[in-house]
Amino acid sequence: MRKKRIMVVGPKGCGKTSLVNKINDYDGPLRRTQDTIYGKHTIDVPSAYIENAWMYKHMIALAQDAWCMVVMVDRSKRAQVYSHGFARAFQCLAVGVISKCDLPSENEEHCVRQLKTIGVQEPYFRISNEEGTGIRELIRYLFELKER
């Protein structure tokens, strides 16, 4: 039987790898790569899979190894990178994360609207990798969710 992990998806520069490292309790240097990385608890999906709709089929295949999918949106950008109803294409639970919550909040409503449009239900977690805000709460929520 395969070990189920948390699949983390999001656009380029939103803090996926930083979050993945915190979930896996990894303290080493960040490694940017175009490959899917299986960690202790996570699957780090390259941003190219989100930014190119023809690669969604690869994410759907990866999701077979996931019990949960963290869908990240970047509060510093207004780009719509996900297709309408994106999260509904997956069998696993989707958890919404708004990254860079330490930045000005003018895009907050846009991020919430984007998560709703792609089919992610509340609650949404607001995190900052720079300040560490919200990360502990998100990790606690994910591991409690897995035990249910």
matplotlib code that plots the C-alpha trace (Angstrom):
import matplotlib.pyplot as plt

x = [0.0, 1.3, 1.9, -0.5, 0.9, -0.2, 0.0, 1.0, 0.1, 0.4, 1.8, 5.5, 6.9, 3.9, 6.0, 5.1, 8.6, 9.0, 5.7, 6.6, 9.9, 8.1, 5.5, 8.4, 10.4, 13.3, 15.7, 18.1, 18.5, 15.6, 16.0, 14.2, 13.4, 11.2, 10.6, 7.9, 9.5, 8.2, 8.9, 8.3, 4.7, 4.3, 4.3, 5.7, 4.2, 6.1, 4.3, 4.5, 1.8, -0.6, 0.4, -0.2, -3.7, -2.5, -0.4, -3.5, -3.6, -0.2, -1.5, -4.6, -2.2, 0.0, -3.2, -3.5, -0.7, -2.4, -4.9, -5.2, -4.3, -3.1, -4.1, -2.1, -2.8, -0.4, -1.7, 1.0, -0.4, -3.8, -3.2, -5.8, -3.8, -6.3, -9.2, -12.7, -13.6, -10.0, -10.2, -13.3, -11.2, -9.5, -10.7, -8.8, -9.8, -8.7, -7.4, -7.1, -4.0, -3.4, 0.3, 2.2, -0.4, 2.3, 1.9, -0.8, -4.3, -5.6, -5.7, -7.3, -10.8, -9.4, -7.7, -10.8, -12.9, -10.3, -10.4, -14.2, -14.2, -11.8, -13.9, -12.0, -14.3, -13.5, -11.7, -8.8, -5.5, -3.5, 0.2, 3.5, 6.7, 8.7, 7.1, 5.9, 2.4, -0.4, 2.0, 1.8, -2.0, -2.2, 0.1, -1.8, -5.1, -3.7, -2.4, -5.6, -7.6, -5.6, -6.3, -10.1]
y = [0.0, 3.5, 6.1, 8.9, 12.5, 16.1, 17.4, 21.1, 23.0, 26.7, 29.3, 30.2, 32.1, 31.6, 29.8, 26.1, 24.8, 26.8, 25.5, 21.9, 22.2, 23.3, 20.5, 18.0, 19.6, 20.2, 23.0, 22.8, 25.1, 25.7, 23.6, 24.9, 22.2, 21.4, 17.9, 16.6, 16.1, 13.4, 14.4, 12.8, 14.0, 15.9, 16.0, 19.3, 19.8, 22.2, 25.4, 24.5, 21.9, 24.6, 27.2, 24.7, 23.2, 20.3, 19.1, 18.8, 15.1, 14.6, 16.3, 14.0, 11.0, 12.4, 12.9, 9.1, 9.3, 12.1, 12.1, 16.0, 18.8, 22.2, 24.8, 28.0, 31.4, 34.3, 37.5, 39.6, 38.8, 39.1, 36.5, 33.8, 30.7, 28.0, 26.8, 27.2, 24.2, 23.0, 21.4, 19.4, 17.3, 15.6, 12.8, 14.2, 17.0, 20.5, 23.0, 26.6, 28.7, 32.4, 33.0, 36.2, 37.5, 39.8, 42.0, 44.7, 43.2, 44.8, 41.4, 39.5, 39.5, 38.4, 35.5, 34.4, 34.7, 32.7, 29.8, 29.7, 29.7, 26.8, 24.8, 25.0, 25.2, 27.3, 27.5, 29.3, 29.6, 32.8, 32.2, 34.1, 32.1, 35.2, 35.9, 32.3, 33.5, 30.8, 28.0, 26.1, 26.4, 25.0, 22.1, 21.3, 21.4, 19.1, 16.4, 16.5, 16.2, 13.1, 11.4, 11.8]
z = [0.0, -0.9, 1.7, 1.2, 1.4, 1.2, -2.3, -2.5, -5.6, -6.5, -8.9, -9.3, -6.3, -4.0, -1.3, -2.0, -1.4, 1.8, 3.1, 2.1, 4.0, 7.1, 6.9, 6.4, 9.2, 6.8, 7.7, 4.8, 1.8, -0.7, -3.9, -6.9, -9.4, -12.3, -10.8, -8.5, -5.1, -2.7, 0.8, 4.2, 4.3, 1.0, -2.7, -4.0, -7.5, -9.9, -10.7, -14.4, -13.8, -12.7, -15.3, -18.2, -18.3, -20.5, -17.5, -15.2, -16.1, -14.5, -11.3, -11.3, -11.5, -8.7, -6.6, -6.3, -3.8, -1.9, 0.9, 0.8, -1.6, -0.4, -3.1, -2.7, -4.1, -3.8, -2.2, -3.9, -7.4, -9.1, -11.8, -12.2, -12.7, -11.9, -14.2, -13.0, -10.8, -10.7, -7.3, -8.2, -10.7, -7.7, -5.4, -2.4, 0.0, -1.0, 1.6, 0.6, 1.5, 0.9, 1.0, 1.8, 4.3, 5.6, 2.5, 2.0, 1.8, -1.4, -3.1, -0.2, -1.7, -5.1, -3.4, -1.6, -4.8, -6.7, -4.1, -4.2, -8.1, -8.3, -5.8, -2.5, 0.6, 3.6, 6.0, 4.2, 5.9, 5.6, 6.0, 5.7, 5.3, 6.0, 9.4, 10.1, 10.5, 10.3, 9.4, 12.7, 12.6, 9.1, 9.9, 13.0, 11.0, 8.3, 10.7, 12.7, 9.5, 8.5, 11.8, 11.4]

ax = plt.figure().add_subplot(projection="3d")
ax.plot(x, y, z, "-o")
ax.set_aspect("equal")
plt.show()
